[in-house]
Amino acid sequence: MRDNLREKLSEEITRKQFLQYLTGAVLMVLGLNNLISLLTGSRLEKHIYVHDAPAPGNNTSGFGNRSFGT
């Protein structure tokens, strides 16, 4: 097995083959990452942040509702 691996690593490959192997390796890493996060449930969800609503009767929006300099 070790000799077989050394033999494979010592073979010369073309640029096209190298790019194919590199693309396959990147896709495999991304796929494993997605699989692990799916199994562990730790996938980051997109959060929508909602600003706190003003108390009823307090109009805090609009031009001129704040004092100067704040």
Buried (B, 14 or more C-beta within 10 A) or exposed (E): EEEEEEEEEEEEEEEEEEEEEEEEEEEEEEEEEEEEEEEEEEEEEEEEEEEEEEEEEEEEEEEEEEEEEE
